[in-house]
Amino acid sequence: MKNETTGGQEFNPGEKQFIQRLRQHPKLWARFQSILELTGNADGPLKTADEMEALLIEELRALGSTSMNDFATQAEARVADELKGQDATVRSRKKNADVVVCLRVGKCA
């Protein structure tokens, strides 16, 4: 790894680890960048404190939603792996609406 610095200072181990973990979650990386752009946007149009608060709340909600989606995706994969480990006959598949309609109506094409 390169000798990374910020403004002449080297990253400490915690900062390096944080960046490495964020690289594994590009959607979270984008959310954090968006929040930093809002808070450091001194050149943009002047906003009132209420406007900034509303924008930050919106971004924090989006960050929370992104975090929950990532968590749910990882949890689902982990549970599926555990079930497959317990019973090799376990299969995952998506719903097939055509088959459901076919079975209910009793007429299949």
N, C-alpha and C positions, 0 to 999 in steps of 0.2 A: 504494500500500500504506500502511496506517496506520502510525503511529509505535508499533511494538510494544515493549513493555517486560516485564521480569520483575523484580518486586520493586524497581522504580525504576530498573533498568538497561536500556538498550536492547540488543536482540539484535545481536550482531556478524554480519558477512556470512556466516560459516560456519554459524552457528545458523539464520539465515534460509534458507539454501540447504538445510540438513538438514530443516527443517520443510516446505519446498516439495516436496522429494523424497518425504518421508513421506506427504504428501497424495496423491501419485500411487499409493501402495500402502496402502490402508486396512487391509488385513489385518496388515501389518507395524506400522502405527500402533497397532492394538489390542494386539498382542503387547508392544510397548514400554510401553504404558500398564499392562498387566497386571503386567509386571516392576516398574515404578515403584510400583504399588499395593502389591505384596508388600514391597518394601524400605522403603516409607514408612508402613506400616500400624502406627502406634504406638498407635492407639486400639482396635484389634481384640484378639482373644484372644491371650494371651502364648504364643509358640511357642518351642520349644527350637531351638538352632542346627542340630541334625540335621533337624528338621522344615522349617526355613527352607531349608536346603540342598537337601532333596528337592524342595520346591516350586519353587525357583529352577532346579534342573536340569530339571524337567518343563517349565517355561516356556521355558527356553533350547532344549530339544529342539523344542518347538512352534515357536519362532522360526526355528530351522534348517529345519524341515520347510516352513514357510510360505515362507521365502526360496527354498528349492530348487524349490518348486512355481511360484513367480513366475518364477524363472530359466528353468525348463523351458518354461513357457508362452510366454515371450518368445523363447526360442531356437527353439521349434517354429515360431512365426509368422515369424521372420526366415528360417529355412531354407525354409519354404514360399514366401515372397516371392522369395527368390533362385532357387528352382527354377522358379517361374512366369516370372521374368525371363529365364531361360535358354531355356525351352521353353514356348511359349504353350499347348501341348496338355496340359500337366500339370494334373491336377485332383485335388483332395483330396475324399475322401468317407469316410463311416463304413462299417464292416463291416455287411453285411446278412445276418444269420444265416439268414433264410428263403430267400434266393437260394442260399446254400451248401448247405443241406439239399436244396433242390429239385434242384440240379445233381448232388449225390451220389446221391440216391435215384433220380433220373431221372423223377420224377413231380411236375409243377408244377400247382398249383391254378388 
